[in-house]
């Protein structure tokens, strides 16, 4: 049961961040100010109301699952998680809230786009780290085999 909860929460969090990231790239490149404003509002609510609990459940269930296991894959996942959480709570969430406020006020100035760039870099970083955790989780579960070493 805990494994399924962890898998579900982890994939939900990953899909949220991926959706926010891709949607932002699309709307910033092709959207109107209204579309940008609407997206920023949707990312904050309901988006963060889905993402934050999913991240918390993924982290807590992952810690629970890892208590009975050891190894370099577990160690790698444990090293990534604090950075993923800090990046999410200290960079992504504040950026989303600020961008939502500025977009709602029609402030699409240099500051808006600087914060947008910071948010995209932080989002890409979390997507990469979370993707590595998914890969390692699949290896731990036996659903993904490690590549065979290449002979020299």
N, C-alpha and C positions, 0 to 999 in steps of 0.2 A: 504494500500500500504506500509506504514512504517513497519507494522508488518511483512509482507512477506519479505521485504528487510532485516530486522533484523534477521529473521529466516534463510534466505539464507546465509547472510554474516557470521552469527555465526556458522552455520553448516559447511560452507566452511573452516573457520579458524580451527575449531575443527578437521575436516578431514585432513587438511594440517599437523597439528601438529601430529596427530595420524599416518599418512603416513610416515612422517619424522622419528618418533620414531620407529615404527615397521621395517621400511626399514633399519634403522641404526642397530638395534639389529640383523636382519637377515644377513646383509652384513658383519658386524663385526664378527659374529660367523661362517659364512660359505663362505665369499667372498674372493676374491683375492685382493691384493693391487690396481690393476686396477679398480675392481668393487667398492672398497671403494672410490677411487678418483672420479670415475664417479658419484657416489651417492652424494658425497659432492658438486660437481659442480652443480648437478641438484637441490639440496636443495637450494643453493644460487641463481641460475638462471635456471629455472623460479620460483622455489619454493617461495623465499622471495618476489618476485614480485606479487605473488598471495596472500600470507599470510598477509603481512603488510597492503595492502588496505582492505582486508577482516576484519582484526582486527579493523582497523580504522572505517570502515562502521558499524561494529557490535557495537562498543562502542558508536559512535555518534547516531545511530538509537536507541540504548538502552536508552541512556540519553533522547532522545526525547520522547520515549514511557513512560518513568518513570515519566515525569513531571506531568502527570495527575493522577498518582497513588501513593498510600502510602501503608505501611504495612511491615511486617518483611521480606517477600520474596524479595521485592524491595530493602529494606535496606541491606539484605545479598548480593544480586547481586552487589549493588553499592560498598560494602566493598571489594568484591573480585576483581572487575575490575581494580583498580589501581595496585594491586599486579600482576595481569595477564599481564597488559601492561608493567609494569616495568620489570618483569621477562623476557618478550619477547624481549623488546628493549635493556635492559642492560645486559642480560645474553645470551639468545638464539641466537639473531642476531649476536652479536660479536663472540660467539663460532662457529657458522656456518661459518662465514667468515674466522676465523683463521684456523679452521679445513680444510676448502677448500684449503687455501693457503699452509698449511703444507702437505696435501695429494698430492696436485699438484707437490710439490717439493720432494715428496717421504720421507718426515720426519715422519715416524711412530714410534716415540720414546716414552719415558715415558711421556713427556709433552703432546704429542698428545692424549694419552689415559687418562691422567688426565683431560684435557679439554673435552674429549669425555664423561667421567663420569659426569662432571659438567653439560654438555649439556643434558645428559639423565635424571639426577635428576631434572633439571629445566623443561624439557619437560614433565616428569611424573607429576610434580607439576602443571603445566599449564593444562595438560589434566584432572587432578582431579578437579581443580577449575572450568574449563570450563564445565566439565560434571555436576558439581553441579549447575552451572548457567543454563545449558540446562534443568536440572530437575526442577529447580525453575521456569523457563520460561514456561515449559509445565504445571506446576501446576497453574501458573497465568492465562494461556489461558484456563484452564479447561480440557486440553487434558490428564492430569495425575492427578488422585485423590490421596489425601494424604492417607497413610495407616491408618486404624482404630486403635485406641489405644487398646492395649491388656488388658483385664479385669484381675484383680488380685484376 
